[in-house]
Amino acid sequence: MVHNGLTVTLRSHPAGPRLLVVTGDLDHHTSPGLRDTVEELPMEAGSGVVVDLSALTFCDSTGIAVLIAAHQRAQAAGASLALAGIDPDIARVFRIMGLDRLLSFYDTAEDAVRALSA
């Protein structure tokens, strides 16, 4: 799915978790695309979703709100959600906001898949 310069690709991973690859800027104009994809994603107890943000170039407060909503949706379903590959500058903003205490961060998508599959 491409939405105003943001690309969101859903993939299945052989280890089990679904993998959402997010590419581009996640902001007020593009966040509805990710929000819609997350809302349509089936989540059930015991399942996992990895959001690969290694190609994310920008994230504003609207994008952060979508990621928090995705986390809350996963929790409500009994599923796990992990973020992977966050740019150090974006990760710094997440830490300042205290999101590192709410969300699970991993260096790579493979690290996140391993953690959710364990």
C-alpha positions in Angstrom: 0.0 0.0 0.0 1.3 3.4 -1.0 -0.2 6.5 0.7 1.2 10.0 0.0 4.8 8.8 -0.1 4.5 6.2 2.7 4.7 2.6 1.7 3.4 -0.1 4.0 4.1 -3.7 3.0 2.6 -6.7 4.9 4.6 -9.9 4.8 4.4 -13.2 6.5 7.6 -14.4 8.2 8.4 -18.2 8.2 9.0 -18.0 12.0 5.3 -16.9 12.5 5.0 -13.2 13.2 3.5 -10.9 10.5 6.0 -8.3 9.3 4.9 -4.7 8.4 7.6 -2.9 6.5 7.1 0.9 6.7 9.0 3.1 4.2 9.1 6.9 3.9 7.7 9.7 6.1 5.1 8.9 8.8 3.3 12.1 9.5 -0.2 13.8 9.6 -0.7 13.2 5.8 0.5 9.6 5.6 -0.4 8.1 9.0 -3.9 7.1 7.9 -2.3 4.6 5.6 -0.5 2.8 8.4 -3.5 3.1 10.7 -5.8 1.5 8.1 -3.4 -1.3 7.6 -3.0 -2.0 11.3 -6.8 -1.9 11.8 -7.3 -4.4 9.0 -4.6 -6.7 10.3 -6.0 -9.8 12.0 -4.6 -10.1 15.6 -5.4 -12.9 17.9 -4.0 -14.2 21.2 -0.5 -15.5 20.9 0.2 -13.9 17.5 2.9 -11.4 16.8 3.5 -8.4 14.6 6.8 -6.8 13.8 6.8 -3.2 12.5 10.0 -2.8 10.5 10.8 0.9 10.6 14.4 0.7 9.2 13.3 2.6 6.1 11.3 5.2 8.0 12.8 8.7 7.3 10.6 10.8 9.6 7.9 10.4 12.2 5.8 13.1 13.8 3.4 12.9 16.7 0.6 11.6 14.5 2.8 8.7 13.4 3.7 8.0 17.1 0.0 8.0 18.0 -0.6 5.3 15.3 2.2 3.2 16.6 0.8 3.5 20.2 -2.7 2.6 18.9 -1.2 -0.5 17.2 0.4 -1.5 20.4 -2.9 -1.0 22.3 -4.8 -3.0 19.7 -2.3 -5.9 19.9 -2.4 -5.9 23.7 -6.2 -6.0 23.7 -6.1 -9.0 21.4 -3.5 -10.8 23.5 -1.0 -10.4 20.6 2.6 -9.0 20.7 3.9 -6.0 18.8 7.5 -5.1 18.3 9.2 -2.2 16.5 12.4 -2.8 14.7 15.2 -0.9 13.0 14.3 2.6 14.3 16.7 5.4 13.2 18.7 6.6 16.2 17.3 10.2 15.9 13.7 8.9 15.9 14.6 6.4 18.7 15.9 9.3 20.8 12.5 11.1 20.5 10.7 7.9 21.5 13.0 7.5 24.5 12.4 11.2 25.5 8.7 10.6 25.4 9.1 7.4 27.5 7.8 5.1 24.8 10.8 2.8 25.4 8.9 1.8 28.6 5.7 1.0 26.6 6.9 -0.4 23.3 9.4 -3.1 22.5 12.3 -2.0 20.3 14.8 -4.2 18.5 17.8 -3.3 16.3 16.6 -5.4 13.4 13.4 -7.1 12.2 15.1 -10.5 12.6 15.9 -9.7 16.2 12.3 -8.8 16.8 11.0 -11.9 15.0 13.3 -14.0 17.2 12.1 -12.3 20.3 8.4 -12.8 19.4 9.0 -16.4 18.3 10.7 -17.4 21.6 
